[in-house]
């Protein structure tokens, strides 16, 4: 019976947990893209320097 009284609270907690996971995943995807761009730029620069 006690669990039934807190169903709404439990649902809020579950939704907040899900939203937090989505936010973290979004940030990790963004970070991966930024790191990839930096690496590509640096590799292109190094390859250009090595050709001289």
PDB file of N, CA, C, O and CB in Angstrom:
ATOM      1  N   UNK A   1       0.820  -1.194   0.000  1.00  0.00           N
ATOM      2  CA  UNK A   1       0.000   0.000   0.000  1.00  0.00           C
ATOM      3  C   UNK A   1       0.864   1.258   0.000  1.00  0.00           C
ATOM      4  O   UNK A   1       0.525   2.251  -0.644  1.00  0.00           O
ATOM      5  CB  UNK A   1      -0.933  -0.002   1.202  1.00  0.00           C
ATOM      6  N   UNK A   2       1.974   1.211   0.721  1.00  0.00           N
ATOM      7  CA  UNK A   2       2.850   2.381   0.797  1.00  0.00           C
ATOM      8  C   UNK A   2       3.423   2.723  -0.570  1.00  0.00           C
ATOM      9  O   UNK A   2       3.527   3.897  -0.926  1.00  0.00           O
ATOM     10  CB  UNK A   2       3.984   2.137   1.795  1.00  0.00           C
ATOM     11  N   UNK A   3       3.799   1.697  -1.342  1.00  0.00           N
ATOM     12  CA  UNK A   3       4.358   1.930  -2.676  1.00  0.00           C
ATOM     13  C   UNK A   3       3.345   2.629  -3.579  1.00  0.00           C
ATOM     14  O   UNK A   3       3.713   3.486  -4.383  1.00  0.00           O
ATOM     15  CB  UNK A   3       4.804   0.602  -3.310  1.00  0.00           C
ATOM     16  N   UNK A   4       2.084   2.268  -3.449  1.00  0.00           N
ATOM     17  CA  UNK A   4       1.039   2.883  -4.264  1.00  0.00           C
ATOM     18  C   UNK A   4       0.934   4.379  -3.977  1.00  0.00           C
ATOM     19  O   UNK A   4       0.643   5.161  -4.882  1.00  0.00           O
ATOM     20  CB  UNK A   4      -0.312   2.200  -4.009  1.00  0.00           C
ATOM     21  N   UNK A   5       1.164   4.779  -2.747  1.00  0.00           N
ATOM     22  CA  UNK A   5       1.092   6.190  -2.366  1.00  0.00           C
ATOM     23  C   UNK A   5       2.239   6.992  -2.974  1.00  0.00           C
ATOM     24  O   UNK A   5       2.109   8.199  -3.179  1.00  0.00           O
ATOM     25  CB  UNK A   5       1.109   6.329  -0.843  1.00  0.00           C
ATOM     26  N   UNK A   6       3.334   6.348  -3.259  1.00  0.00           N
ATOM     27  CA  UNK A   6       4.507   7.048  -3.769  1.00  0.00           C
ATOM     28  C   UNK A   6       4.761   6.781  -5.256  1.00  0.00           C
ATOM     29  O   UNK A   6       5.847   7.061  -5.763  1.00  0.00           O
ATOM     30  CB  UNK A   6       5.722   6.648  -2.968  1.00  0.00           C
ATOM     31  N   UNK A   7       3.776   6.249  -5.940  1.00  0.00           N
ATOM     32  CA  UNK A   7       3.930   5.936  -7.361  1.00  0.00           C
ATOM     33  C   UNK A   7       4.330   7.167  -8.163  1.00  0.00           C
ATOM     34  O   UNK A   7       5.212   7.092  -9.017  1.00  0.00           O
ATOM     35  CB  UNK A   7       2.636   5.351  -7.918  1.00  0.00           C
ATOM     36  N   UNK A   8       3.690   8.290  -7.895  1.00  0.00           N
ATOM     37  CA  UNK A   8       3.999   9.528  -8.626  1.00  0.00           C
ATOM     38  C   UNK A   8       5.431   9.987  -8.352  1.00  0.00           C
ATOM     39  O   UNK A   8       6.141  10.401  -9.269  1.00  0.00           O
ATOM     40  CB  UNK A   8       3.006  10.642  -8.238  1.00  0.00           C
ATOM     41  N   UNK A   9       5.847   9.913  -7.097  1.00  0.00           N
ATOM     42  CA  UNK A   9       7.208  10.307  -6.729  1.00  0.00           C
ATOM     43  C   UNK A   9       8.222   9.391  -7.406  1.00  0.00           C
ATOM     44  O   UNK A   9       9.229   9.861  -7.936  1.00  0.00           O
ATOM     45  CB  UNK A   9       7.392  10.270  -5.194  1.00  0.00           C
ATOM     46  N   UNK A  10       7.962   8.107  -7.391  1.00  0.00           N
ATOM     47  CA  UNK A  10       8.860   7.137  -8.030  1.00  0.00           C
ATOM     48  C   UNK A  10       8.957   7.416  -9.525  1.00  0.00           C
ATOM     49  O   UNK A  10      10.041   7.329 -10.103  1.00  0.00           O
ATOM     50  CB  UNK A  10       8.370   5.689  -7.785  1.00  0.00           C
ATOM     51  N   UNK A  11       7.836   7.749 -10.155  1.00  0.00           N
ATOM     52  CA  UNK A  11       7.843   8.054 -11.590  1.00  0.00           C
ATOM     53  C   UNK A  11       8.673   9.303 -11.877  1.00  0.00           C
ATOM     54  O   UNK A  11       9.405   9.338 -12.866  1.00  0.00           O
ATOM     55  CB  UNK A  11       6.406   8.244 -12.107  1.00  0.00           C
ATOM     56  N   UNK A  12       8.570  10.329 -11.030  1.00  0.00           N
ATOM     57  CA  UNK A  12       9.391  11.537 -11.197  1.00  0.00           C
ATOM     58  C   UNK A  12      10.876  11.206 -11.106  1.00  0.00           C
ATOM     59  O   UNK A  12      11.682  11.712 -11.886  1.00  0.00           O
ATOM     60  CB  UNK A  12       9.023  12.590 -10.136  1.00  0.00           C
ATOM     61  N   UNK A  13      11.228  10.357 -10.155  1.00  0.00           N
ATOM     62  CA  UNK A  13      12.633   9.963  -9.984  1.00  0.00           C
ATOM     63  C   UNK A  13      13.123   9.194 -11.205  1.00  0.00           C
ATOM     64  O   UNK A  13      14.223   9.443 -11.698  1.00  0.00           O
ATOM     65  CB  UNK A  13      12.810   9.106  -8.710  1.00  0.00           C
ATOM     66  N   UNK A  14      12.313   8.266 -11.691  1.00  0.00           N
ATOM     67  CA  UNK A  14      12.699   7.488 -12.872  1.00  0.00           C
ATOM     68  C   UNK A  14      12.869   8.386 -14.094  1.00  0.00           C
ATOM     69  O   UNK A  14      13.808   8.214 -14.871  1.00  0.00           O
ATOM     70  CB  UNK A  14      11.654   6.402 -13.162  1.00  0.00           C
ATOM     71  N   UNK A  15      11.956   9.347 -14.263  1.00  0.00           N
ATOM     72  CA  UNK A  15      12.043  10.259 -15.404  1.00  0.00           C
ATOM     73  C   UNK A  15      13.286  11.141 -15.296  1.00  0.00           C
ATOM     74  O   UNK A  15      13.964  11.383 -16.295  1.00  0.00           O
ATOM     75  CB  UNK A  15      10.777  11.133 -15.496  1.00  0.00           C
ATOM     76  N   UNK A  16      13.586  11.620 -14.093  1.00  0.00           N
ATOM     77  CA  UNK A  16      14.775  12.449 -13.896  1.00  0.00           C
ATOM     78  C   UNK A  16      16.042  11.652 -14.186  1.00  0.00           C
ATOM     79  O   UNK A  16      16.977  12.175 -14.792  1.00  0.00           O
ATOM     80  CB  UNK A  16      14.815  13.003 -12.463  1.00  0.00           C
ATOM     81  N   UNK A  17      16.080  10.409 -13.764  1.00  0.00           N
ATOM     82  CA  UNK A  17      17.227   9.541 -14.031  1.00  0.00           C
ATOM     83  C   UNK A  17      17.407   9.342 -15.541  1.00  0.00           C
ATOM     84  O   UNK A  17      18.524   9.420 -16.051  1.00  0.00           O
ATOM     85  CB  UNK A  17      17.049   8.174 -13.324  1.00  0.00           C
ATOM     86  N   UNK A  18      16.315   9.089 -16.244  1.00  0.00           N
ATOM     87  CA  UNK A  18      16.357   8.913 -17.694  1.00  0.00           C
ATOM     88  C   UNK A  18      16.852  10.186 -18.380  1.00  0.00           C
ATOM     89  O   UNK A  18      17.688  10.125 -19.281  1.00  0.00           O
ATOM     90  CB  UNK A  18      14.968   8.526 -18.229  1.00  0.00           C
ATOM     91  N   UNK A  19      16.332  11.342 -17.949  1.00  0.00           N
ATOM     92  CA  UNK A  19      16.763  12.622 -18.530  1.00  0.00           C
ATOM     93  C   UNK A  19      18.246  12.871 -18.292  1.00  0.00           C
ATOM     94  O   UNK A  19      18.938  13.383 -19.172  1.00  0.00           O
ATOM     95  CB  UNK A  19      15.944  13.776 -17.946  1.00  0.00           C
ATOM     96  N   UNK A  20      18.735  12.516 -17.120  1.00  0.00           N
ATOM     97  CA  UNK A  20      20.154  12.693 -16.809  1.00  0.00           C
ATOM     98  C   UNK A  20      21.021  11.819 -17.714  1.00  0.00           C
ATOM     99  O   UNK A  20      22.052  12.272 -18.211  1.00  0.00           O
ATOM    100  CB  UNK A  20      20.428  12.362 -15.331  1.00  0.00           C
ATOM    101  N   UNK A  21      20.614  10.591 -17.926  1.00  0.00           N
ATOM    102  CA  UNK A  21      21.369   9.679 -18.799  1.00  0.00           C
ATOM    103  C   UNK A  21      21.403  10.221 -20.223  1.00  0.00           C
ATOM    104  O   UNK A  21      22.447  10.189 -20.873  1.00  0.00           O
ATOM    105  CB  UNK A  21      20.748   8.257 -18.781  1.00  0.00           C
ATOM    106  N   UNK A  22      20.269  10.720 -20.713  1.00  0.00           N
ATOM    107  CA  UNK A  22      20.226  11.295 -22.065  1.00  0.00           C
ATOM    108  C   UNK A  22      21.172  12.491 -22.174  1.00  0.00           C
ATOM    109  O   UNK A  22      21.873  12.640 -23.175  1.00  0.00           O
ATOM    110  CB  UNK A  22      18.784  11.724 -22.427  1.00  0.00           C
ATOM    111  N   UNK A  23      21.191  13.336 -21.152  1.00  0.00           N
ATOM    112  CA  UNK A  23      22.057  14.520 -21.179  1.00  0.00           C
ATOM    113  C   UNK A  23      23.528  14.123 -21.208  1.00  0.00           C
ATOM    114  O   UNK A  23      24.314  14.695 -21.962  1.00  0.00           O
ATOM    115  CB  UNK A  23      21.780  15.415 -19.965  1.00  0.00           C
ATOM    116  N   UNK A  24      23.893  13.158 -20.399  1.00  0.00           N
ATOM    117  CA  UNK A  24      25.282  12.692 -20.370  1.00  0.00           C
ATOM    118  C   UNK A  24      25.662  12.104 -21.723  1.00  0.00           C
ATOM    119  O   UNK A  24      26.747  12.388 -22.232  1.00  0.00           O
ATOM    120  CB  UNK A  24      25.488  11.645 -19.251  1.00  0.00           C
ATOM    121  N   UNK A  25      24.797  11.299 -22.309  1.00  0.00           N
ATOM    122  CA  UNK A  25      25.087  10.711 -23.616  1.00  0.00           C
ATOM    123  C   UNK A  25      25.256  11.785 -24.677  1.00  0.00           C
ATOM    124  O   UNK A  25      26.147  11.688 -25.521  1.00  0.00           O
ATOM    125  CB  UNK A  25      23.978   9.748 -24.024  1.00  0.00           C
ATOM    126  N   UNK A  26      24.413  12.806 -24.644  1.00  0.00           N
ATOM    127  CA  UNK A  26      24.522  13.910 -25.601  1.00  0.00           C
ATOM    128  C   UNK A  26      25.861  14.611 -25.454  1.00  0.00           C
ATOM    129  O   UNK A  26      26.510  14.918 -26.455  1.00  0.00           O
ATOM    130  CB  UNK A  26      23.375  14.915 -25.408  1.00  0.00           C
ATOM    131  N   UNK A  27      26.280  14.867 -24.237  1.00  0.00           N
ATOM    132  CA  UNK A  27      27.563  15.531 -23.996  1.00  0.00           C
ATOM    133  C   UNK A  27      28.728  14.665 -24.461  1.00  0.00           C
ATOM    134  O   UNK A  27      29.689  15.178 -25.034  1.00  0.00           O
ATOM    135  CB  UNK A  27      27.720  15.865 -22.509  1.00  0.00           C
ATOM    136  N   UNK A  28      28.653  13.370 -24.223  1.00  0.00           N
ATOM    137  CA  UNK A  28      29.729  12.472 -24.659  1.00  0.00           C
ATOM    138  C   UNK A  28      29.826  12.408 -26.180  1.00  0.00           C
ATOM    139  O   UNK A  28      30.926  12.361 -26.731  1.00  0.00           O
ATOM    140  CB  UNK A  28      29.508  11.068 -24.095  1.00  0.00           C
ATOM    141  N   UNK A  29      28.690  12.405 -26.852  1.00  0.00           N
ATOM    142  CA  UNK A  29      28.696  12.419 -28.317  1.00  0.00           C
ATOM    143  C   UNK A  29      29.311  13.720 -28.820  1.00  0.00           C
ATOM    144  O   UNK A  29      30.114  13.706 -29.754  1.00  0.00           O
ATOM    145  CB  UNK A  29      27.260  12.248 -28.876  1.00  0.00           C
ATOM    146  N   UNK A  30      28.944  14.836 -28.212  1.00  0.00           N
ATOM    147  CA  UNK A  30      29.502  16.137 -28.592  1.00  0.00           C
ATOM    148  C   UNK A  30      31.009  16.167 -28.362  1.00  0.00           C
ATOM    149  O   UNK A  30      31.757  16.647 -29.214  1.00  0.00           O
ATOM    150  CB  UNK A  30      28.824  17.267 -27.799  1.00  0.00           C
ATOM    151  N   UNK A  31      31.454  15.664 -27.231  1.00  0.00           N
ATOM    152  CA  UNK A  31      32.882  15.618 -26.919  1.00  0.00           C
ATOM    153  C   UNK A  31      33.637  14.772 -27.935  1.00  0.00           C
ATOM    154  O   UNK A  31      34.706  15.163 -28.402  1.00  0.00           O
ATOM    155  CB  UNK A  31      33.103  15.066 -25.508  1.00  0.00           C
ATOM    156  N   UNK A  32      33.088  13.623 -28.272  1.00  0.00           N
ATOM    157  CA  UNK A  32      33.730  12.742 -29.250  1.00  0.00           C
ATOM    158  C   UNK A  32      33.889  13.441 -30.595  1.00  0.00           C
ATOM    159  O   UNK A  32      34.934  13.328 -31.235  1.00  0.00           O
ATOM    160  CB  UNK A  32      32.919  11.451 -29.421  1.00  0.00           C
ATOM    161  N   UNK A  33      32.865  14.158 -31.021  1.00  0.00           N
ATOM    162  CA  UNK A  33      32.937  14.898 -32.279  1.00  0.00           C
ATOM    163  C   UNK A  33      34.001  15.977 -32.245  1.00  0.00           C
ATOM    164  O   UNK A  33      34.754  16.138 -33.205  1.00  0.00           O
ATOM    165  CB  UNK A  33      31.598  15.515 -32.600  1.00  0.00           C
ATOM    166  N   UNK A  34      34.068  16.717 -31.148  1.00  0.00           N
ATOM    167  CA  UNK A  34      35.070  17.784 -31.016  1.00  0.00           C
ATOM    168  C   UNK A  34      36.484  17.207 -31.023  1.00  0.00           C
ATOM    169  O   UNK A  34      37.376  17.742 -31.681  1.00  0.00           O
ATOM    170  CB  UNK A  34      34.835  18.588 -29.723  1.00  0.00           C
ATOM    171  N   UNK A  35      36.680  16.120 -30.293  1.00  0.00           N
ATOM    172  CA  UNK A  35      38.006  15.495 -30.264  1.00  0.00           C
ATOM    173  C   UNK A  35      38.393  14.974 -31.644  1.00  0.00           C
ATOM    174  O   UNK A  35      39.544  15.104 -32.062  1.00  0.00           O
ATOM    175  CB  UNK A  35      38.039  14.347 -29.240  1.00  0.00           C
ATOM    176  N   UNK A  36      37.439  14.391 -32.341  1.00  0.00           N
ATOM    177  CA  UNK A  36      37.697  13.903 -33.692  1.00  0.00           C
ATOM    178  C   UNK A  36      38.112  15.029 -34.620  1.00  0.00           C
ATOM    179  O   UNK A  36      39.046  14.874 -35.406  1.00  0.00           O
ATOM    180  CB  UNK A  36      36.468  13.204 -34.246  1.00  0.00           C
ATOM    181  N   UNK A  37      37.425  16.166 -34.537  1.00  0.00           N
ATOM    182  CA  UNK A  37      37.775  17.319 -35.372  1.00  0.00           C
ATOM    183  C   UNK A  37      39.181  17.823 -35.074  1.00  0.00           C
ATOM    184  O   UNK A  37      39.936  18.146 -35.991  1.00  0.00           O
ATOM    185  CB  UNK A  37      36.768  18.446 -35.166  1.00  0.00           C
ATOM    186  N   UNK A  38      39.531  17.890 -33.796  1.00  0.00           N
ATOM    187  CA  UNK A  38      40.873  18.342 -33.417  1.00  0.00           C
ATOM    188  C   UNK A  38      41.926  17.387 -33.970  1.00  0.00           C
ATOM    189  O   UNK A  38      42.934  17.826 -34.523  1.00  0.00           O
ATOM    190  CB  UNK A  38      41.001  18.449 -31.878  1.00  0.00           C
ATOM    191  N   UNK A  39      41.696  16.093 -33.823  1.00  0.00           N
ATOM    192  CA  UNK A  39      42.667  15.107 -34.310  1.00  0.00           C
ATOM    193  C   UNK A  39      42.831  15.177 -35.821  1.00  0.00           C
ATOM    194  O   UNK A  39      43.951  15.095 -36.325  1.00  0.00           O
ATOM    195  CB  UNK A  39      42.242  13.701 -33.903  1.00  0.00           C
ATOM    196  N   UNK A  40      41.738  15.326 -36.545  1.00  0.00           N
ATOM    197  CA  UNK A  40      41.816  15.419 -38.007  1.00  0.00           C
ATOM    198  C   UNK A  40      42.619  16.650 -38.412  1.00  0.00           C
ATOM    199  O   UNK A  40      43.477  16.567 -39.291  1.00  0.00           O
ATOM    200  CB  UNK A  40      40.400  15.470 -38.631  1.00  0.00           C
ATOM    201  N   UNK A  41      42.350  17.789 -37.784  1.00  0.00           N
ATOM    202  CA  UNK A  41      43.082  19.021 -38.111  1.00  0.00           C
ATOM    203  C   UNK A  41      44.573  18.865 -37.832  1.00  0.00           C
ATOM    204  O   UNK A  41      45.409  19.275 -38.637  1.00  0.00           O
ATOM    205  CB  UNK A  41      42.521  20.208 -37.312  1.00  0.00           C
ATOM    206  N   UNK A  42      44.899  18.274 -36.692  1.00  0.00           N
ATOM    207  CA  UNK A  42      46.318  18.113 -36.341  1.00  0.00           C
ATOM    208  C   UNK A  42      47.015  17.123 -37.263  1.00  0.00           C
ATOM    209  O   UNK A  42      48.168  17.332 -37.639  1.00  0.00           O
ATOM    210  CB  UNK A  42      46.458  17.652 -34.889  1.00  0.00           C
ATOM    211  N   UNK A  43      46.330  16.054 -37.627  1.00  0.00           N
ATOM    212  CA  UNK A  43      46.923  15.084 -38.551  1.00  0.00           C
ATOM    213  C   UNK A  43      47.139  15.697 -39.929  1.00  0.00           C
ATOM    214  O   UNK A  43      48.160  15.444 -40.568  1.00  0.00           O
ATOM    215  CB  UNK A  43      46.033  13.842 -38.666  1.00  0.00           C
ATOM    216  N   UNK A  44      46.189  16.499 -40.387  1.00  0.00           N
ATOM    217  CA  UNK A  44      46.357  17.177 -41.671  1.00  0.00           C
ATOM    218  C   UNK A  44      47.542  18.132 -41.611  1.00  0.00           C
ATOM    219  O   UNK A  44      48.321  18.222 -42.560  1.00  0.00           O
ATOM    220  CB  UNK A  44      45.075  17.940 -42.058  1.00  0.00           C
ATOM    221  N   UNK A  45      47.676  18.836 -40.507  1.00  0.00           N
ATOM    222  CA  UNK A  45      48.792  19.768 -40.334  1.00  0.00           C
ATOM    223  C   UNK A  45      50.114  19.010 -40.326  1.00  0.00           C
ATOM    224  O   UNK A  45      51.069  19.421 -40.986  1.00  0.00           O
ATOM    225  CB  UNK A  45      48.630  20.580 -39.031  1.00  0.00           C
ATOM    226  N   UNK A  46      50.177  17.917 -39.588  1.00  0.00           N
ATOM    227  CA  UNK A  46      51.407  17.118 -39.533  1.00  0.00           C
ATOM    228  C   UNK A  46      51.757  16.540 -40.897  1.00  0.00           C
ATOM    229  O   UNK A  46      52.923  16.544 -41.290  1.00  0.00           O
ATOM    230  CB  UNK A  46      51.264  15.989 -38.513  1.00  0.00           C
ATOM    231  N   UNK A  47      50.773  16.050 -41.611  1.00  0.00           N
ATOM    232  CA  UNK A  47      51.025  15.501 -42.942  1.00  0.00           C
ATOM    233  C   UNK A  47      51.506  16.583 -43.894  1.00  0.00           C
ATOM    234  O   UNK A  47      52.366  16.322 -44.735  1.00  0.00           O
ATOM    235  CB  UNK A  47      49.765  14.838 -43.497  1.00  0.00           C
ATOM    236  N   UNK A  48      50.978  17.772 -43.781  1.00  0.00           N
ATOM    237  CA  UNK A  48      51.423  18.888 -44.618  1.00  0.00           C
ATOM    238  C   UNK A  48      52.850  19.274 -44.310  1.00  0.00           C
ATOM    239  O   UNK A  48      53.614  19.585 -45.224  1.00  0.00           O
ATOM    240  CB  UNK A  48      50.514  20.090 -44.433  1.00  0.00           C
ATOM    241  N   UNK A  49      53.231  19.262 -43.039  1.00  0.00           N
ATOM    242  CA  UNK A  49      54.593  19.614 -42.624  1.00  0.00           C
ATOM    243  C   UNK A  49      55.566  18.546 -43.094  1.00  0.00           C
ATOM    244  O   UNK A  49      56.669  18.868 -43.535  1.00  0.00           O
ATOM    245  CB  UNK A  49      54.677  19.783 -41.087  1.00  0.00           C
ATOM    246  N   UNK A  50      55.178  17.280 -43.006  1.00  0.00           N
ATOM    247  CA  UNK A  50      56.066  16.185 -43.400  1.00  0.00           C
ATOM    248  C   UNK A  50      56.332  16.162 -44.901  1.00  0.00           C
ATOM    249  O   UNK A  50      57.346  15.617 -45.337  1.00  0.00           O
ATOM    250  CB  UNK A  50      55.474  14.860 -42.971  1.00  0.00           C
ATOM    251  N   UNK A  51      55.451  16.736 -45.686  1.00  0.00           N
ATOM    252  CA  UNK A  51      55.622  16.729 -47.139  1.00  0.00           C
ATOM    253  C   UNK A  51      56.610  17.786 -47.608  1.00  0.00           C
ATOM    254  O   UNK A  51      57.127  17.703 -48.722  1.00  0.00           O
ATOM    255  CB  UNK A  51      54.287  16.942 -47.820  1.00  0.00           C
ATOM    256  N   UNK A  52      56.871  18.766 -46.777  1.00  0.00           N
ATOM    257  CA  UNK A  52      57.774  19.851 -47.201  1.00  0.00           C
ATOM    258  C   UNK A  52      59.195  19.435 -47.283  1.00  0.00           C
ATOM    259  O   UNK A  52      60.057  20.244 -47.625  1.00  0.00           O
ATOM    260  CB  UNK A  52      57.674  21.001 -46.280  1.00  0.00           C
TER     261      UNK A  52
END
